[in-house]
Amino acid sequence: MGATWISELHDPGGGGPRLAVKDAIDVEGVPTTVGCAAIADVAEAATSDAACVATARAAGARILGKTNLHELCFGTHGGNPWFGNPINPLDPDRLVGGSSSGSAVAVANGEADVGYGTDTGGSVRLPAACCGIVGLKTTFGRIPTTGVWPLSASLDTVGPLARDVAGVVTGMQLLEPGFTDRGVAPATTVGRIRIAGVDSALEAAVDRALADAGFEIEEVELPGWGATGAPFGVLILSEAWEADRAVYERSPTRIGRDVRSRLEAGRGTDPGLVPSARAARDRWADEVAGVLNRVPLLAMPTLVGEPPPITDEAVVNGQVFPWNLSGHPALALPIRVAGWSLPGSLQLIGPAGGEELLCATGAALEASER
């Protein structure tokens, strides 16, 4: 059992897709640790599958085990002080991204066909970008989170990781029986978003990839983008404290230093700020929906630059959490970047419930990259 996996199961064989499940998601007969020693110390075997695992099992998926993660799903570098650090298969000296790090590595290494992750502030898309694979953050509320350890109840989503868009479609079929992008025409127009602070080579690569795929590009502005950080912070910190307060109070020293500090920040969040944060979330969602009424999809880089080198204080910075705040689905997929040794990652954002359109369009873009 390496740092990619927290628990491994006997492969039952058969022809179904090999599935790696983030260890924040219940699998019957296996303890759910959420990558946290304080929980692992007392965790008992889950008595039933999470709803999203039950659909996969019914579809014939071969569940290989539970994957490592950034503790309590609450961080972006993807390492874990209790279960070890998953290794980036593209470059072992760079961060793997979190929090769904083990699922991304299992897919990128070819150990699994599909990885289940959770995405509350980028936790599927960031490791997908760092590991050169495809990851889909689903529309808030589309995939049931019953049996999934919560981080932030108003932001949490479950989504698939795979080596290509076809694998993500397979992952969606495991999550939602009957899902298909067949018969869905790719978008022909894409709204291009540009945010200051992104590596110029990565921005140029996004433009090149969109042009190569033949999309008509419309420049789009989102004036509310810069105001998303405050309400997102209030919601994730306050709701994380609500979700994990009992764990913290029982055994704070069995929670890693970085996550413990975030929970303590959540403990100190003024509850009076929550209603205004929810109102800001609703305004932002309305702004994004308005833009997506004019253009079918939006496009921008997933990260702000290359995956960072591993250091004690390193984090993975992306352009991801505003889409959790708005609730819209977003697909991250690899693209070539001139002068980089690693792939970059392009992010497509779609309307609520637009996963089929994202996958169809992502497949068209992916084909032009080959």
N, C-alpha and C positions, 0 to 999 in steps of 0.2 A: 504494500500500500504506500504509494508515493504521495507527494504533496498535491497532486491533482485530485486525489480521491480522499474522502473521509471514511467511507465504507464502500466495499465492493461486494457485489452479489454474483452468484453463480449464473453465468449466461445460459438461459434455457435453450438456446439454439432456435432454429426456425428461420423463416425468411423475413421477419419484420425488421423495421429499422432499429438500430442500436441506440438506446436513449440514455444519456447522462442527466441526472436530476440534481439540481442545486440543493445542498443540504439545508435549505430553508423550507423545503416542500416535503410534505409527508409521503412516505412510501410504507405501506403496510409491512409490519414486522421489523422495521428498522428505526432506531432512535433518530430523531431530528435534533441536531446539535446547534444549528445556525452558526457553526464555526466558533462557538463560544464555550470556554471551559466551564463557566458558571452554569450553563445549561447542560453540557455534556455530563457533568458530575452527577446529575439527578435524572437525566432523560431516560425514559422507558420506550420500548418499541411502540411505534405508532399502531393503533388498532385498526386503521383504515387508510386507504390512499387519499391524498388530496384529490379534489374533483378533477384537476387537470391531469393527474397521473391515472386516475380511473379511466378517463377517455382514451389515454394512450395504451393502457393495458388491454382495453376492449378492442382497440385497433390492431393488436398484435405486436406492439412494441416490445423489444427485448430490453428490459430495464437492467442496466449494468451496475448501477450503484449511485451513491450520493457524492457530489463533488464539493471540493473545497471552495471557500469564498472569503471575501473580506468580512470579518466578524460582524454578526448581527445585520449583515447587508448594508453596513453604514460606513462606506469609504470607497475611494477610487483607485488606490494603488494595487489592491487585489491580493496582498500578502496576508498571512495569518500567523499570529504569535504562538498559537497553540498547536496547529496542525501542519505548519510549514508553509512555504511559499511556492505556489505554482510557478513554473518556469516558462517564460515566453519562448515558444518554439521558433520564432523568427530571429530572436537575439536574446540570449540568456542574461545579458547585462542591462536590458531594458524592462520597464514595468510591464506587467501583463494586463493591468487594468482591472477595475472592480466595479461592482462587487462580485459579479458572476464569473470570477476568474477561472475556477476549476472547470466549469462547463465549457468555457471558450477554449481552454487548453486541450481538453479531451477531444473536442471537435477538430481543432487545428492539427493535433497530432495524429488524427485518423483513428483514434480509439473509439469514437462514437460518431454516428451519423447525424444525430441531433442532440443539442444540449438544451435543457430547460434552464432559463434564468429568470430573475425578477429584475424589474427596472422601475425604480422610484425616482431617481435623478440622473439616470444614464447607465445603470448597472448592467444592461445587456449591450448597449451600443459602444460603451467605452472599451470593454475587453474585446469586442468584435473588431474595433478599429485597431487596437494594439496588436492583435494576433493575426490580422489580415484575413478575417472571415466576415460572414454576413450575420447581422443581428437585427431583430425586429422588436421594437417596443410597440405593444398593441394599444389600441384605443382603451382608455380607462373604462373599466366595467365590462369590456367585451368577454374576457376570459375570467371565469370565477376564481376567486382567491381563497375559497374554502379549503382549509388544510394547509395554508401557506402562512408561515410566521410573518406577522405584520412588521413593517417599519413605519409607514405613514399611511393610514387608512384612506386618505383622500388623494394619494398619489401612486400607490402600489399597483403594478401590473405584472403579469407573467407573459413571457415571450420566448421564441425559439432562437437558437444560434445554429448555424450550419456552414459548411464550406462554400456553398453557393446558394443562389436564390431558390433553385429547385429544392434544395434541402430545407430551406425555411418554409416553403410551401408544404413539404412533408411534415415539418414541425407543427404548422398550423392545423393540418389535418389530424394530428395527434391531439392537439388542444381543443379543436372544434370539429367534430364529425361533420362531414359534408363540405368543408372548406375547399374551394377551388378558385384558381385564377384563370381557368380555361374559359375562353370566350370573352374575356375582359381585354379590351384594347388598351395598349399602353398610352399614356398621356403623350401628346405631341407638343404641348407648351408647358414650360416649367418657370415658376417664379424664382428668380435668383436673389438670395439674401446675402448681404455682405456686412459683416460686423468687424469693427476695428480690432486689431491685435492678432489677426491670423497670419501665419507664415505666408509670404507672397507666393512661394513656389506651390504651396498647397492650394491657394486660391486659383492660381493659374491652371493647376491640374484639374480642378473641378470644372472650370470653364472649358478646358480642352475636352474632357470626357463628355460633357453635355453636347458640345459641338460635334464631336465624332459620332455621337449617337443620333444626331439629326434633330435635336429638340429645338423648337423656337424658344428663345430666352426673353423673358420679360423681367426687367429689374423691379424689385419689390422692396418697399420699406415697411418696417413694423415699428412705429414710434414707441410702442409700449415695451419693447424688448428690454431696455435699460432699467425698467422699473420692476422686473420680474424677480430679482434676487431677494428683495426684502420679504414679500409674501411667501415665496418658496421656503426661505429660511425659517420663518415663523411656523409654517405648517409642518415641515419635516422635523424640526427640533422638538416642538411641543408634542407632536403625535408619536415620535420615537420615544420620548420620555414616558408617555402614557402606555406604550406597548411594552417597554422594557423596564419600567420602574421596579417591578417586583424582583426581577433578576438582579438589578443593580443593588437594591436594598438588601437582598439575601447574601450577595457575595461580590462586592465591588472589586476586590483585588483579583478576582478570576475573570475580569473583563480587561482587555488590552488597553493600554494607556490612551491611544488616540480615540478609540470608541468611547471609553469612559469619559473623556473630556467633552465629547459631543453630547453624551447623555446628561452630563452636568450642566451644559449650556441649555439643553432642553428643560431641565428642572428649573432653571432660572428665567425661562421665557415668561413674560407677562401674559396671562390668559386673556387679558383685555385686548391684546393685539390680534387674537384669532379671528373675530368677526370681520375686521377690516381686511385681513389677509384673504379670507374667503371671498369677500366682495371684489378684491383686486384680482383674484384668480378668475372670477366670473367675467370681469371686464376684459382681461387678457384673452380668455377663450373666445369671447365675442369678437375681439379684434382679429384674431387668427382666422376664425370662421368667415369673417367678412372678406379677408384677402383670398381665402380658398373658394369663395364664391366667384372670384374673378379669374383665378388661374387654378388648374386642376391639382397641381402639386407645387411644393416649394423645394429648393435645393440649396445646400450649403455644406461646408466641411463638417465632419463629426468632431474632430479634435481641432485645437488651435495650431498644432505643429506635429512633429514626430513624437512617438511614444518616448517619455523621458527616461534617462538613465536611472538605474536604481540608486537611491541615496536614502538616508534615514528620514528625510522630511519630504521626499518626492510625492507628488500627487499627479493625477492625469487630468488635465484641463480640457474640457470640451464645450461644445455649444449644444448642450443636451437638455438640461433641466427645465428650460422654459416650455418644452413640449410635454413634460410631465405636468407642469402647472396648468397648461391648457387642456391636457387630456388627449391630444391628437396622436395618431400613430406615426412612427418614424422608422425608416429602414436605413441601416448603415451598411455600406458595401465597399470593398477595396477598389482603389484605382491606382494607376501608375503616376508617380510624381518625378519629374525630371530632377536628377541630382540626388535623389534619396536612395538609400539601400533597402529601405522597407517600403511597403505600399502605404499610400495615404488612404483616407476613408471619406467617402461622399455620403451625405445624409439626405434622404428624400423624406419630406413630411407631407402627409395626406390629410384629407378631411376625416372627421370622426366616422369610424366604420369603414375606412378606405383601404384596409389591408390588401384586398384583392387588386386594387389599382396600383398600390405601391409595389406589389410583387410582380405584376405584369410589366410595369415600367422599369423596375429594377432588373428584370431579366433582359429587357431590351438593351439597357445600358451595359449590363455585364457582358452581353454578347459582343458589343462594339469594343470592349476592352481586351478581348482575346486575340 
